[in-house]
Amino acid sequence: MKLMFQKIAFGIALASLLTSCVSSKIYDDLKSKYDVLKAENEALMAQLDGSEGNGDKFTVANLREEIEKLNAEKSRLAMELAAAESNYTRLKDSYDALEANSSSALTENLELNRKLLTQLEAKEKALALENERLEKLKRDLVSRSQRVEELEGIIASKDAKMKALKDAISAALTNFEGNGLTVEQRDGKVYVSMENKLLFDSGSWAVNTRGREAVVALGSVLAQNKEIAVLIEGHTDNVPYGGSGNISDNWDLSTKRATAIVSILTENQGIPKDNLTAAGRGEFAPIAPNSTAEGKAKNRRIEVILTPKLDEISKLLNEL
């Protein structure tokens, strides 16, 4: 009988050893049950020894029944242990596979993240540079817009001044308009055109009395507008010069006539001399056909071209 209990104890001990392959929770549960069974076994063994000595059959039968129950419990525990070990093995294999896959995927993801981060940083730098460039463009645009507005203001002011100048000249030369004299404003300039019949005798560059009066009246207005550049151009028709003296052709004649007008204007001390320019154009800038007497008369003329000094405008244009 003792031998039988020793085998039972050995089997239970063996079962306890197998718990080392399972999780700590399952192991602790099985060990607790083993300790309980062991204590019960020891108590039964002690009772069995005493019962055999006393010949108590009823107690022995009860003990044998308990032993069978213990064997059945041991078998059940062994089956649970085997199932737990199988489940543990399966779970461990799954975990190992998952860990291997996760490590590989994690490595790939980390590498991909590094690449994406590098690309993102490059794009952020490019975006920052682009934003900086756009901000500079905006500042430049605002600055240019301000300069354009300033330029438009200056041009508008110049136009207004030139209109006022044109009106003043027209008023000063009212007595001469219709006698080969016209005053008009175009392209931001004022043009005073005087036909030679108002100023010179045929083939001459000496200004006559009536012409001098017109030039002096013009000079009185120019003296009040010192910021105006004055270009005096002499023009002829296409008939070759046939006079005598030191004039060789129409070009010389047109230059002499322009210079004669400048000489009269310089008599007015209020006109800055550096504002005055004389030029001879000969027959090369006609305003009418030279095929008729009327056209030739229009081409024989002095043109006084009045232009506002554009220093401020040029400065702004250079800054744009």
Secondary structure as a PSIPRED ss2 file (coil, helix, strand):
# PSIPRED VFORMAT (PSIPRED V4.0)

   1 M C   1.000  0.000  0.000
   2 K H   0.000  1.000  0.000
   3 L H   0.000  1.000  0.000
   4 M H   0.000  1.000  0.000
   5 F H   0.000  1.000  0.000
   6 Q H   0.000  1.000  0.000
   7 K H   0.000  1.000  0.000
   8 I H   0.000  1.000  0.000
   9 A H   0.000  1.000  0.000
  10 F H   0.000  1.000  0.000
  11 G H   0.000  1.000  0.000
  12 I H   0.000  1.000  0.000
  13 A H   0.000  1.000  0.000
  14 L H   0.000  1.000  0.000
  15 A H   0.000  1.000  0.000
  16 S H   0.000  1.000  0.000
  17 L H   0.000  1.000  0.000
  18 L H   0.000  1.000  0.000
  19 T H   0.000  1.000  0.000
  20 S H   0.000  1.000  0.000
  21 C H   0.000  1.000  0.000
  22 V C   1.000  0.000  0.000
  23 S C   1.000  0.000  0.000
  24 S H   0.000  1.000  0.000
  25 K H   0.000  1.000  0.000
  26 I H   0.000  1.000  0.000
  27 Y H   0.000  1.000  0.000
  28 D H   0.000  1.000  0.000
  29 D H   0.000  1.000  0.000
  30 L H   0.000  1.000  0.000
  31 K H   0.000  1.000  0.000
  32 S H   0.000  1.000  0.000
  33 K H   0.000  1.000  0.000
  34 Y H   0.000  1.000  0.000
  35 D H   0.000  1.000  0.000
  36 V H   0.000  1.000  0.000
  37 L H   0.000  1.000  0.000
  38 K H   0.000  1.000  0.000
  39 A H   0.000  1.000  0.000
  40 E H   0.000  1.000  0.000
  41 N H   0.000  1.000  0.000
  42 E H   0.000  1.000  0.000
  43 A H   0.000  1.000  0.000
  44 L H   0.000  1.000  0.000
  45 M H   0.000  1.000  0.000
  46 A H   0.000  1.000  0.000
  47 Q H   0.000  1.000  0.000
  48 L H   0.000  1.000  0.000
  49 D H   0.000  1.000  0.000
  50 G H   0.000  1.000  0.000
  51 S H   0.000  1.000  0.000
  52 E H   0.000  1.000  0.000
  53 G H   0.000  1.000  0.000
  54 N H   0.000  1.000  0.000
  55 G C   1.000  0.000  0.000
  56 D C   1.000  0.000  0.000
  57 K H   0.000  1.000  0.000
  58 F H   0.000  1.000  0.000
  59 T H   0.000  1.000  0.000
  60 V H   0.000  1.000  0.000
  61 A H   0.000  1.000  0.000
  62 N H   0.000  1.000  0.000
  63 L H   0.000  1.000  0.000
  64 R H   0.000  1.000  0.000
  65 E H   0.000  1.000  0.000
  66 E H   0.000  1.000  0.000
  67 I H   0.000  1.000  0.000
  68 E H   0.000  1.000  0.000
  69 K H   0.000  1.000  0.000
  70 L H   0.000  1.000  0.000
  71 N H   0.000  1.000  0.000
  72 A H   0.000  1.000  0.000
  73 E H   0.000  1.000  0.000
  74 K H   0.000  1.000  0.000
  75 S H   0.000  1.000  0.000
  76 R H   0.000  1.000  0.000
  77 L H   0.000  1.000  0.000
  78 A H   0.000  1.000  0.000
  79 M H   0.000  1.000  0.000
  80 E H   0.000  1.000  0.000
  81 L H   0.000  1.000  0.000
  82 A H   0.000  1.000  0.000
  83 A H   0.000  1.000  0.000
  84 A H   0.000  1.000  0.000
  85 E H   0.000  1.000  0.000
  86 S H   0.000  1.000  0.000
  87 N H   0.000  1.000  0.000
  88 Y H   0.000  1.000  0.000
  89 T H   0.000  1.000  0.000
  90 R H   0.000  1.000  0.000
  91 L H   0.000  1.000  0.000
  92 K H   0.000  1.000  0.000
  93 D H   0.000  1.000  0.000
  94 S H   0.000  1.000  0.000
  95 Y H   0.000  1.000  0.000
  96 D H   0.000  1.000  0.000
  97 A H   0.000  1.000  0.000
  98 L H   0.000  1.000  0.000
  99 E H   0.000  1.000  0.000
 100 A H   0.000  1.000  0.000
 101 N H   0.000  1.000  0.000
 102 S H   0.000  1.000  0.000
 103 S H   0.000  1.000  0.000
 104 S H   0.000  1.000  0.000
 105 A H   0.000  1.000  0.000
 106 L H   0.000  1.000  0.000
 107 T H   0.000  1.000  0.000
 108 E H   0.000  1.000  0.000
 109 N H   0.000  1.000  0.000
 110 L H   0.000  1.000  0.000
 111 E H   0.000  1.000  0.000
 112 L H   0.000  1.000  0.000
 113 N H   0.000  1.000  0.000
 114 R H   0.000  1.000  0.000
 115 K H   0.000  1.000  0.000
 116 L H   0.000  1.000  0.000
 117 L H   0.000  1.000  0.000
 118 T H   0.000  1.000  0.000
 119 Q H   0.000  1.000  0.000
 120 L H   0.000  1.000  0.000
 121 E H   0.000  1.000  0.000
 122 A H   0.000  1.000  0.000
 123 K H   0.000  1.000  0.000
 124 E H   0.000  1.000  0.000
 125 K H   0.000  1.000  0.000
 126 A H   0.000  1.000  0.000
 127 L H   0.000  1.000  0.000
 128 A H   0.000  1.000  0.000
 129 L H   0.000  1.000  0.000
 130 E H   0.000  1.000  0.000
 131 N H   0.000  1.000  0.000
 132 E H   0.000  1.000  0.000
 133 R H   0.000  1.000  0.000
 134 L H   0.000  1.000  0.000
 135 E H   0.000  1.000  0.000
 136 K H   0.000  1.000  0.000
 137 L H   0.000  1.000  0.000
 138 K H   0.000  1.000  0.000
 139 R H   0.000  1.000  0.000
 140 D H   0.000  1.000  0.000
 141 L H   0.000  1.000  0.000
 142 V H   0.000  1.000  0.000
 143 S H   0.000  1.000  0.000
 144 R H   0.000  1.000  0.000
 145 S H   0.000  1.000  0.000
 146 Q H   0.000  1.000  0.000
 147 R H   0.000  1.000  0.000
 148 V H   0.000  1.000  0.000
 149 E H   0.000  1.000  0.000
 150 E H   0.000  1.000  0.000
 151 L H   0.000  1.000  0.000
 152 E H   0.000  1.000  0.000
 153 G H   0.000  1.000  0.000
 154 I H   0.000  1.000  0.000
 155 I H   0.000  1.000  0.000
 156 A H   0.000  1.000  0.000
 157 S H   0.000  1.000  0.000
 158 K H   0.000  1.000  0.000
 159 D H   0.000  1.000  0.000
 160 A H   0.000  1.000  0.000
 161 K H   0.000  1.000  0.000
 162 M H   0.000  1.000  0.000
 163 K H   0.000  1.000  0.000
 164 A H   0.000  1.000  0.000
 165 L H   0.000  1.000  0.000
 166 K H   0.000  1.000  0.000
 167 D H   0.000  1.000  0.000
 168 A H   0.000  1.000  0.000
 169 I H   0.000  1.000  0.000
 170 S H   0.000  1.000  0.000
 171 A H   0.000  1.000  0.000
 172 A H   0.000  1.000  0.000
 173 L C   1.000  0.000  0.000
 174 T C   1.000  0.000  0.000
 175 N C   1.000  0.000  0.000
 176 F C   1.000  0.000  0.000
 177 E C   1.000  0.000  0.000
 178 G C   1.000  0.000  0.000
 179 N C   1.000  0.000  0.000
 180 G C   1.000  0.000  0.000
 181 L E   0.000  0.000  1.000
 182 T E   0.000  0.000  1.000
 183 V E   0.000  0.000  1.000
 184 E E   0.000  0.000  1.000
 185 Q E   0.000  0.000  1.000
 186 R E   0.000  0.000  1.000
 187 D C   1.000  0.000  0.000
 188 G C   1.000  0.000  0.000
 189 K E   0.000  0.000  1.000
 190 V E   0.000  0.000  1.000
 191 Y E   0.000  0.000  1.000
 192 V E   0.000  0.000  1.000
 193 S E   0.000  0.000  1.000
 194 M E   0.000  0.000  1.000
 195 E E   0.000  0.000  1.000
 196 N H   0.000  1.000  0.000
 197 K H   0.000  1.000  0.000
 198 L H   0.000  1.000  0.000
 199 L H   0.000  1.000  0.000
 200 F E   0.000  0.000  1.000
 201 D C   1.000  0.000  0.000
 202 S C   1.000  0.000  0.000
 203 G C   1.000  0.000  0.000
 204 S C   1.000  0.000  0.000
 205 W C   1.000  0.000  0.000
 206 A C   1.000  0.000  0.000
 207 V E   0.000  0.000  1.000
 208 N C   1.000  0.000  0.000
 209 T H   0.000  1.000  0.000
 210 R H   0.000  1.000  0.000
 211 G H   0.000  1.000  0.000
 212 R H   0.000  1.000  0.000
 213 E H   0.000  1.000  0.000
 214 A H   0.000  1.000  0.000
 215 V H   0.000  1.000  0.000
 216 V H   0.000  1.000  0.000
 217 A H   0.000  1.000  0.000
 218 L H   0.000  1.000  0.000
 219 G H   0.000  1.000  0.000
 220 S H   0.000  1.000  0.000
 221 V H   0.000  1.000  0.000
 222 L H   0.000  1.000  0.000
 223 A C   1.000  0.000  0.000
 224 Q C   1.000  0.000  0.000
 225 N C   1.000  0.000  0.000
 226 K C   1.000  0.000  0.000
 227 E C   1.000  0.000  0.000
 228 I E   0.000  0.000  1.000
 229 A E   0.000  0.000  1.000
 230 V E   0.000  0.000  1.000
 231 L E   0.000  0.000  1.000
 232 I E   0.000  0.000  1.000
 233 E E   0.000  0.000  1.000
 234 G E   0.000  0.000  1.000
 235 H E   0.000  0.000  1.000
 236 T C   1.000  0.000  0.000
 237 D C   1.000  0.000  0.000
 238 N C   1.000  0.000  0.000
 239 V C   1.000  0.000  0.000
 240 P C   1.000  0.000  0.000
 241 Y C   1.000  0.000  0.000
 242 G C   1.000  0.000  0.000
 243 G C   1.000  0.000  0.000
 244 S C   1.000  0.000  0.000
 245 G C   1.000  0.000  0.000
 246 N C   1.000  0.000  0.000
 247 I C   1.000  0.000  0.000
 248 S C   1.000  0.000  0.000
 249 D C   1.000  0.000  0.000
 250 N H   0.000  1.000  0.000
 251 W H   0.000  1.000  0.000
 252 D H   0.000  1.000  0.000
 253 L H   0.000  1.000  0.000
 254 S H   0.000  1.000  0.000
 255 T H   0.000  1.000  0.000
 256 K H   0.000  1.000  0.000
 257 R H   0.000  1.000  0.000
 258 A H   0.000  1.000  0.000
 259 T H   0.000  1.000  0.000
 260 A H   0.000  1.000  0.000
 261 I H   0.000  1.000  0.000
 262 V H   0.000  1.000  0.000
 263 S H   0.000  1.000  0.000
 264 I H   0.000  1.000  0.000
 265 L H   0.000  1.000  0.000
 266 T H   0.000  1.000  0.000
 267 E C   1.000  0.000  0.000
 268 N C   1.000  0.000  0.000
 269 Q C   1.000  0.000  0.000
 270 G C   1.000  0.000  0.000
 271 I C   1.000  0.000  0.000
 272 P C   1.000  0.000  0.000
 273 K H   0.000  1.000  0.000
 274 D H   0.000  1.000  0.000
 275 N H   0.000  1.000  0.000
 276 L E   0.000  0.000  1.000
 277 T E   0.000  0.000  1.000
 278 A E   0.000  0.000  1.000
 279 A E   0.000  0.000  1.000
 280 G E   0.000  0.000  1.000
 281 R E   0.000  0.000  1.000
 282 G E   0.000  0.000  1.000
 283 E C   1.000  0.000  0.000
 284 F C   1.000  0.000  0.000
 285 A C   1.000  0.000  0.000
 286 P C   1.000  0.000  0.000
 287 I C   1.000  0.000  0.000
 288 A C   1.000  0.000  0.000
 289 P C   1.000  0.000  0.000
 290 N C   1.000  0.000  0.000
 291 S C   1.000  0.000  0.000
 292 T C   1.000  0.000  0.000
 293 A H   0.000  1.000  0.000
 294 E H   0.000  1.000  0.000
 295 G H   0.000  1.000  0.000
 296 K H   0.000  1.000  0.000
 297 A H   0.000  1.000  0.000
 298 K H   0.000  1.000  0.000
 299 N H   0.000  1.000  0.000
 300 R C   1.000  0.000  0.000
 301 R E   0.000  0.000  1.000
 302 I E   0.000  0.000  1.000
 303 E E   0.000  0.000  1.000
 304 V E   0.000  0.000  1.000
 305 I E   0.000  0.000  1.000
 306 L E   0.000  0.000  1.000
 307 T E   0.000  0.000  1.000
 308 P E   0.000  0.000  1.000
 309 K C   1.000  0.000  0.000
 310 L C   1.000  0.000  0.000
 311 D H   0.000  1.000  0.000
 312 E H   0.000  1.000  0.000
 313 I H   0.000  1.000  0.000
 314 S H   0.000  1.000  0.000
 315 K H   0.000  1.000  0.000
 316 L H   0.000  1.000  0.000
 317 L H   0.000  1.000  0.000
 318 N H   0.000  1.000  0.000
 319 E H   0.000  1.000  0.000
 320 L C   1.000  0.000  0.000
